[in-house]
């Protein structure tokens, strides 16, 4: 039974509802579709098997969904959310949070604060929302959205879609055939390996194509476009732009 003190609570092999209440608690769900609440304090919640729901509440919490399709919500504080295996939904909410999707097709949302989101293997969706965030798609064909703030987005392996949002953003497609959209702000876009599509949006942007047959569009603003290796297509758009094709037969 939970108390206002520091508790160590273990569920059953069935569906459990456990509220750690106040204190720095450790709550373990075992088997079953469990609901685990940390409430106040710096808590550690472990869903283990099946499809679990974990809420950290107030404090700096660690949430580990384990196997299954889990939903993790960090609450207030500096939280660490780990989806592990399965198709998971992770919500950092308030604070500077760290979200790790793991294996599976995961949905990660940072919320307010300076958050770090890592997609893992699978087709993941990462949204930084407010704050200056770091998003890493890693393996799989991922979709990354920076939101408000000055964000750093890296697609990793796979054919990824990166959208910068408002702010001074840095987008790196890395390996794969990627689509990068700077949107608002003065952004830096790097396609990396593969045949990439880079669009600067509003602002004074820097676009670098990398290796492959790339398409670069500066759109509005005074932009700098560098095709680098491969047969590239460069379009400056509105503004006083600087276009350099690099190696290859460029347009």
N, C-alpha and C positions, 0 to 999 in steps of 0.2 A: 504494500500500500504506500502511495506517495505521501510525503511529509514536506513541511517547509524547509527541511534540511537537505544535505547532499545525499541523494538516493541512488541506488543501483537497482533497476527494475527490469525484470525479464518477463516477457509475455508467455503465451501458450502456443500450441500448434494450431489453434483456431484464430478467428478474427478478433483482434484485441483493440481496445481503446485505452490508452495510457496517457495520463497527464502528469508530468513530472513536478508541476507546481513550482514554488520558489526553491532556490538552491541550485548548485551545480550538479546536474543529474546526468546519469547514464541510463538510457532506455533502449532495450533490445526487443525487437518484435518477434523473432523466430518465424515460424510458418504462419500462413494466413494472410488475408488482406487487412493490414493493421493501420490504425490511426495513432500516431505518436505526437504528443505535444510537449515541447520543452518548457513553455511559459517563461517565467523570470529566471535569470541566472545563465551561466555559461554551460551549455548542455551539449551532450553527445547522443545522437539518435541514430539507431541502426535498424533499418527495415528488414534486412535479410530477404527471405524468399517471398514470392508472390507480389501483388500490386499494392503498394503501400502509399500512405499519405503522411508526410512529416512536416511539422511546423516548428520553427525554432523559437519564435517569440522574442522577448527582450533578452539581450546579452550576445556574447560572441559564441556562436554555436557551430557544431559540426554535424552535418546531416549526410548520411550514407544510405541510399535507397536499397543497395544490394541488387539481387536478381529480380526481374519483373518490371512492369511498366509503372513507374513511380512518379509521384508529384511531391516536390520539395519546395517549401517556402521559407525563406530565411528570416524574415521579420527585421527588427531593429538590431543593430550591432554589426560587427565585422564577422561575417559568416562564411563557412566553407561548405559547399553543396557538391555531393558526388553522386552522379546518377548510376554509375557502374553499368551492369548489363541491362538490356531492355530499352524500350522507347520511352524516354523519361521527359518530364516537364520540370524545369528548375527556374525558380523566381527568387532573385536576390533581395528585392524590396529595398529597404533603407540600409545605408552603410556601405563601406568599401568591401565588396564581397568577391569570393573566388568560386566560380562555377565550372565543374568538369562533367561533361556529358558521358564519357566512356563509350562502350560499344552500344550500337543501336542508333536509330534515327531520333535525335533528341531536339528539344526546344528549350533554349536558354534565354532568359531575359534578366538583364542586370538591375534595372530599377535606378533609384537615386544613388549617387556615390561614384567613386572611382573603382570600377569593377574590372575583373579579368575573367573572360569566358573562353573555355577550351572545348571544342566540339568532340574530339576523339574520332573513332571510326564510325562511318555511317553518313547518311544524308541529314545534316544538322541545320537548324535555323538558330542564329545567334543575333540578339538585339541588345545593344548596349544601353539604350534609352538615355537618361540624363547623366551628366558627368563625363570626365575624360577617361575613356575605356580602352581596354586592350582585348581584341577579339581574334581568336585563332581557330580556323576551321579544321585544321589537321587533315586526316584522311576523309575521302568521300567527296561527293558533289554538294557543296554547302552554300547557304545563303547567309550573308553577314550584313547587318544594318547598324551603323554607328549611332544614329540618333543625334541628340544635342551634345555639344562638347567637342573637344579636340581629341579625336579617336585614332587608334592604330588598328588596322584590319589586315590580317594575313590569311589568305585562303588555304595554303598548304597544297597537298596533292589532290587532284580531282579538278573537275570543271566547275568553277565557283562563280557566284554572283556577289559582288561587294558594292555596297551603297554607303557613301560617307555621311550624308545628312548635313546638318548645320555645323559649322566650326571648321577649324584648320585640321584636316584629316590626312592620314597617310594610308594608302591602300596598296597592298602587294599581292598580286595574284599567285606568285610562285609557279609551281608546275601545273600543267593542264591548260585547256582553252577557256579562258576566264573573261567575264564581263565586269568592268569596273566603272562606277558612276560616282564622280566626286560630289555632285549636287552643290549646295551652298558652301561658301567659304573658299579660302585659298588652299587648294589641295595638291598633294603629291601622289601620282599614280604610277605604279611600276607593274608592267604586265608579267615579266619573268619568262619562263620557258612555255612554249605553246603559241597558238594563234589566238591572240587576245583582242578584245574590243574595249577601248578606253575612251570615256567621255568626261570632260572636265566639269561642265555645268557652269554656274555663275562663279565669278571670282577669277583671280590671277593664278592659274594652275600650271603645274609641271607634269608632263606626261612622258613616260619612257617605255618604249615598246618591248625591249629585250629581244631574245631569239624567237623566230617564228614570223608568220605572215600576220602582221598586226594592223588594226584600224584605230587611228587616233583622231579624236574630235575635240578641239578646245572649247567650242561653244562661246559664250560671252566671256569678256575679260581679256586682259593682256597675258597671253599664254605662251609657254615654251614647250614645244613638241619635239621629241627625239625618237626616231624610228628604230635606231640601232640595227642589229642584224636582221636579215630577212627582207622579203619584198613587201613593203609597207605602204599604207595609204594614210596621208596626213591632211587634215582639214582644220584650218585655224579658227574659222567662225568670226564673230563680231569682236573687234578690238585690234590692238597692235600686237601681232603674234610673231614668234620666232619658230621656224620649222626647219628641222635638220633630218634628212632621210637616213644617213648612216650607210652601212654596207647593204647591198642588194639593189634590185630594180624597184624604185619607189615612185609613188605618185604624190 
